[in-house]
Each structure stands twice: as C-alpha cells, then as structure tokens.
Amino acid sequence: MTGPVRWGVVGCGWVARDHVAPAVRAAGGRLVAACDRDPDAARALNPEALATTDLDMLLDHPEVEAVYVATPNHTHADVVAAVAKAGFPVLCEKPLAAELPEARRLVAAAGGLLAGAAFDQRFHPAHRRIAELVEAGDLGTITAVRIVYGCWLPPSWSPDGRPHDNWRVDEARSGGGALIDLAPHGIDLVGALLDDDLTELAVRTQRRVHAYDVDDGAVLAGLTGGGVLVQAHVSFNTADPLPRRRLEIVGTRAQLVAVDTLGQTAGGILTRLDAATGTAVDVPFDTATGPFTAQLRAFSAAVRGAPWPWPLERDLRLYELLHSAAERS
C-alpha cells in the first residue's frame, strides 16, 4: 500500500493535541480517528476525523492503518493489547506501563506485530547528528554521557492554564514521578546515540519541593556494556526559566554539548569542543523538524515496509533495569 499513513489516536490530552496530531500532518500522514473518554478532547484533535469514546469504534474504522497510544501509563497494556488484537501497527507513549508486570504484558500482547515505544528523543535531528558523529569516530573513544533533563511540575500543573488532571504525579496511574516520567528518555537515548546500551544502573530519588507522593527529582549513575559512564539528573522541581536541558557526550578527541534539544520541540544548539585545542564550533543540524515529526515519519515508513530498529523487547529490558535500580534505592 502507498500514500499517506492513516492514523488513529487513542488518548487526546495535551501531548496528542500539541505534538502528536501536528506531527502526523507534518510527517505527511492523515489523522482519521480519535478516541478519548472526553468526547470534546477527541473532537478537538481533528474536527474532520471520527471522534469517539469507544476504542472498538476506532479500531473498526475502515480507514485506520496505524494507532498512536497516548493514554495514561496505567492503561497502556490494555489499549495496546486491543490494538494488537485488531492487527494494527501501534506506537505507544513511554514508559511502557506504570508497573513492570503490565509492561511485560504489553510486550507479549504486541507479539510479532510492528510495535514501538514513542521515545521521540531518538529522532531529534540534533541527536541523530550526534549519533552520526559518534559512529564516524569524530569524538574518539567515548568515555561519558551526562544528561540534565528537568521541568517544573507542581501538583496543579496544567499545559495551558485550564483545569487539568495531572495524572503524572499520581503513582497509581503514572508509576512514579520524575524518575519514571523523564529518566526513560535518557536511558533510551544513550543506546540510540552510542549503539551501546546501559547494563548497570543505580538511582537516588528525592521528594523535596512539591506536595505529592511521587519523587520530584532523581539522579542516575550507570555503565554501558562497552564501559561508558552515564550520569543523569531528572527533575520536576527545576523552574522553567533555569538551564534545565543539557546533553554532553565526552570523547578523547572531542566533546559534544547539546542545549535545549531534550524535550518535544525543534531546535536547540549543538556545539563541538575540540579536545586538543578547546575550540568550540557550532554543529549544524535541521532545526526546523521536531522530534515527534521525525518519529512519525520513521514509524510511518515502517508501516509501509521500512525496518523499525527499536524492538519492544529492548525497551522492556531497559525498563526492567530502571525498575530494578529504583527498587534497590
């Protein structure tokens, strides 16, 4: 089959509204159906698409070819299982689930179908450029990766000032706080940049600022299979005007520093620091394409037969590593 991929979206909150739906269009696809328990949210995603509160109705829609799942974490396994049973390719928001047994159930339910976890940071053009430079040997021997990924997320946070159900700080629905929401991005990104996944991990969490039961900050320290040290600080307690999104790849020949590339939007700055001279040079990359758009293009290509290099089994293995470290902490 050729032509634009026709998408159904399940879960029509702010991520779907502000990022997924625009990315479907920017990637050349069509949003033909939307499902949410709030019919107004489903209608707002695309007035011309089917809007329903019934998942079965979306899955029965004759035009739907692939499904994006953007519901709260604790519902992922059930929704993905239903989508997989209907035989559709599925791209599901990270993390895989709120609880590890549910994540395992999700992966098992997806079976041999085309299925992916929506780690959009894999596809940010700056991060793809970093991966190219690493693979080409430009940095020499990689010794360390350092990540800072923070935001301000109080209990009553809303993406647009309107009343909002902030389920990300409800442990039953999210599975945790800053650690579970933000750290999976960095854990995944290390392997995407280096082709060398984390195999060891330790974490420490804090409940320092916000009045909720989940953590509002965490630090992580780990080691990849190839011996690269990884450290990360993730937070829900860093004020947005402060520097809070930074990625460093340290090598023996050069260091790459990406500022404001972590997150859902396009742009940011990528700088190469030469290890011999200390000279700093800006590295060009596509600053117009956002990570959601690049991700939807890649998955749409997979729907049309291109390879998808990110098996859910690998994503589950890294999620198990994070959960094991969290339990030890």
C-alpha positions in Angstrom: 0.0 0.0 0.0 1.2 3.5 -0.7 0.0 7.0 0.1 -0.2 8.8 3.5 -0.5 6.6 6.5 -3.9 6.9 8.1 -3.7 7.2 11.9 -6.0 6.7 14.8 -5.0 8.3 18.1 -6.1 6.9 21.5 -5.8 9.4 24.3 -6.3 13.0 23.3 -4.7 15.0 26.1 -2.1 17.8 25.6 0.6 15.5 24.2 -1.7 14.3 21.4 -3.2 17.7 20.9 0.0 19.8 20.9 2.5 17.3 19.5 1.1 14.0 18.0 -1.7 15.4 15.8 0.5 18.2 14.3 3.3 15.7 13.8 1.0 13.3 11.9 0.2 16.1 9.5 3.8 17.3 9.3 5.0 13.8 8.5 2.6 13.5 5.6 0.0 11.4 7.3 -3.7 11.7 8.0 -5.5 11.6 11.3 -8.7 9.8 10.6 -10.0 8.8 14.1 -9.5 9.9 17.7 -10.7 8.2 20.9 -10.9 9.7 24.4 -13.1 9.4 27.4 -13.8 13.1 26.9 -15.6 13.5 23.5 -14.7 17.2 23.3 -11.0 16.3 23.5 -11.4 13.7 20.8 -13.2 16.2 18.5 -10.6 18.9 19.2 -7.8 16.7 17.9 -9.2 16.9 14.3 -12.7 18.2 13.6 -12.8 16.2 10.3 -11.8 12.9 12.0 -14.1 10.4 13.7 -14.3 11.3 17.3 -15.4 8.6 19.7 -15.2 7.4 23.3 -15.3 3.8 22.2 -12.0 2.2 21.3 -13.7 -0.6 19.4 -15.3 2.0 17.1 -11.9 3.5 16.3 -10.5 0.0 15.6 -13.4 -0.8 13.4 -12.9 2.4 11.4 -12.2 1.3 7.7 -9.5 3.9 7.2 -7.4 3.4 10.2 -4.0 1.8 9.4 -1.9 2.5 12.5 -2.6 3.6 16.0 -0.8 6.0 18.4 -1.5 5.4 22.1 -1.2 8.5 24.3 -3.3 7.4 27.3 -2.0 7.5 30.9 0.7 4.9 31.7 -1.5 2.5 33.7 -3.8 2.0 30.6 -1.1 1.2 28.0 -1.1 -2.5 28.3 -4.9 -2.9 27.8 -5.0 -0.4 24.9 -2.0 -1.9 23.1 -3.5 -5.4 23.6 -6.7 -4.3 22.0 -4.9 -2.6 19.1 -2.7 -5.6 18.6 -5.6 -8.0 18.6 -7.1 -5.9 15.8 -3.9 -6.3 13.9 -2.8 -2.7 13.6 0.8 -1.3 13.9 1.0 0.6 17.2 3.2 3.3 18.6 2.7 3.7 22.3 3.9 6.6 24.6 6.7 5.9 27.0 7.1 4.4 29.6 5.7 1.1 28.5 3.4 0.9 31.6 3.1 2.1 35.2 4.1 -1.3 36.6 6.7 -3.7 35.3 4.3 -6.7 35.0 2.0 -4.6 32.9 5.0 -3.6 30.7 5.8 -7.3 30.2 2.1 -8.0 29.3 2.2 -5.2 26.8 5.2 -6.6 25.0 3.8 -10.1 25.0 0.5 -8.8 23.6 2.2 -6.9 20.8 3.7 -10.2 19.7 5.2 -10.2 16.2 3.3 -7.0 15.1 5.0 -3.8 14.2 5.1 -2.0 17.6 7.2 0.7 19.1 7.6 2.8 22.2 7.4 6.5 21.4 10.8 7.7 22.5 10.8 10.8 20.4 14.2 11.9 21.6 15.8 9.1 19.4 14.7 11.2 16.4 15.6 14.7 17.3 17.7 15.9 14.4 20.5 17.1 16.8 20.6 13.7 18.5 20.7 12.0 15.1 23.6 14.2 14.2 25.4 13.2 17.4 24.9 9.5 16.6 26.4 10.1 13.1 29.5 11.8 14.6 29.9 9.1 17.2 29.6 6.3 14.6 32.2 8.2 12.3 34.7 8.2 15.2 34.8 12.0 15.3 34.8 12.0 19.1 37.4 9.3 19.6 36.8 6.9 22.4 33.6 7.8 24.2 34.1 7.9 28.0 31.0 9.5 29.4 27.5 10.8 28.8 26.0 13.4 31.0 22.3 14.4 31.0 20.2 17.1 32.7 16.5 16.9 31.9 14.2 18.9 34.2 11.0 20.9 34.3 8.6 22.5 36.8 5.6 20.2 37.5 3.7 21.3 40.6 0.6 19.2 41.7 -1.8 21.5 39.9 0.3 21.8 36.7 -1.6 22.5 33.5 -0.2 22.7 30.0 -2.4 25.8 29.1 -3.7 27.2 32.4 -7.0 25.4 32.1 -8.2 22.8 34.6 -6.2 19.6 34.0 -5.9 16.1 35.5 -2.2 16.0 36.3 -2.0 12.1 36.4 1.8 12.2 36.1 2.0 12.8 39.8 -0.5 10.0 40.7 1.6 7.0 41.4 -1.2 4.5 40.6 -1.6 5.9 37.1 2.0 7.0 36.3 4.1 4.5 38.2 6.2 7.2 39.7 7.4 10.8 39.4 10.3 12.5 37.7 12.3 9.2 37.6 9.7 7.2 35.7 8.5 10.1 33.5 11.8 11.6 32.4 14.6 9.1 33.0 13.4 6.6 30.4 14.2 9.2 27.7 17.8 9.4 28.8 18.2 5.7 29.3 16.9 5.0 25.8 18.9 7.9 24.3 22.3 6.6 25.5 21.9 3.5 23.4 20.4 5.4 20.5 23.5 7.7 20.4 26.2 5.2 21.1 24.8 1.9 19.9 25.8 0.7 23.3 23.0 0.2 25.9 23.2 0.7 29.7 23.7 -2.6 31.5 24.3 -1.3 35.1 22.3 1.4 36.8 21.9 3.0 40.3 19.4 5.7 41.2 18.6 8.0 44.1 15.3 9.9 44.3 14.1 12.9 46.3 10.8 14.4 47.5 12.0 17.9 48.1 9.7 20.6 46.8 6.2 19.5 45.7 3.5 18.2 47.9 2.8 14.9 46.2 3.7 11.3 47.0 5.9 10.6 44.0 9.5 11.8 43.6 10.1 15.2 42.2 13.8 14.6 41.4 16.3 11.9 40.8 19.9 11.2 39.9 21.1 8.2 38.0 24.6 6.7 37.5 25.3 3.8 35.2 27.6 2.0 32.9 27.0 0.8 29.3 28.0 -2.7 28.1 31.0 -1.1 26.4 32.2 0.7 29.5 30.8 4.3 29.0 29.9 6.1 32.3 26.5 7.7 32.3 25.1 10.2 34.8 21.7 12.0 34.7 19.7 14.4 36.8 15.9 14.5 36.1 13.5 16.7 37.9 10.0 18.0 38.3 11.4 20.7 40.6 13.6 22.8 38.3 12.0 26.2 37.4 11.5 26.5 33.7 13.5 29.7 33.2 16.6 28.0 34.6 19.0 26.0 32.4 17.5 22.5 32.6 18.1 20.6 29.4 21.6 19.6 28.5 23.3 16.6 27.0 27.0 16.0 26.8 28.9 13.3 25.0 32.5 13.2 26.1 35.2 11.6 24.0 39.0 11.6 23.8 39.1 13.7 20.7 36.1 16.0 21.2 33.1 16.6 23.3 29.6 17.4 22.0 27.2 19.6 24.1 23.5 19.9 23.1 21.5 22.5 24.9 17.7 22.6 24.8 17.4 19.6 22.5 15.8 17.4 25.1 12.0 17.9 25.0 9.2 17.9 22.5 10.2 20.9 20.3 12.5 21.5 17.4 15.8 23.4 17.6 18.4 23.9 20.3 22.1 24.3 20.0 24.8 21.7 19.3 28.5 22.5 19.9 31.7 20.6 19.3 34.6 21.2 21.7 37.9 20.0 20.3 40.0 18.1 22.9 43.3 19.3 21.5 42.6 23.0 21.2 39.5 23.6 23.2 38.0 25.3 20.2 34.2 25.4 20.2 32.4 25.1 16.9 28.6 25.1 16.3 27.5 21.9 14.6 24.7 22.4 12.1 21.5 20.3 12.1 17.9 20.5 11.0 16.4 23.0 13.5 13.0 23.1 11.8 11.9 19.5 12.3 10.7 18.5 15.7 11.3 15.0 17.3 7.6 14.0 17.1 7.5 14.7 13.4 10.7 12.8 12.8 9.4 9.9 14.8 6.1 9.8 13.0 8.0 9.8 9.7 10.1 6.9 10.7 7.2 4.8 12.1 5.1 5.6 9.0 7.9 4.4 6.8 7.9 1.2 8.9 4.2 0.8 8.3 5.0 1.0 4.6 7.7 -1.7 4.9 10.9 0.0 6.1 12.8 -1.5 9.0 12.0 -0.4 12.6 15.2 -0.8 14.5 13.8 -0.5 18.1 12.2 -3.8 19.2 9.9 -3.6 22.3 12.0 -6.4 23.9 15.0 -4.0 24.1 12.8 -1.2 25.5 11.4 -3.7 28.1 15.0 -4.7 29.1 15.9 -1.1 29.8 12.7 -0.5 31.7 13.5 -3.6 33.8 16.9 -2.1 34.5 15.4 1.2 35.7 12.8 -0.6 37.9 15.4 -2.8 39.5 17.6 0.2 40.3 14.6 2.1 41.7 13.7 -0.9 43.9 17.3 -1.0 45.3 17.2 2.7 46.1 
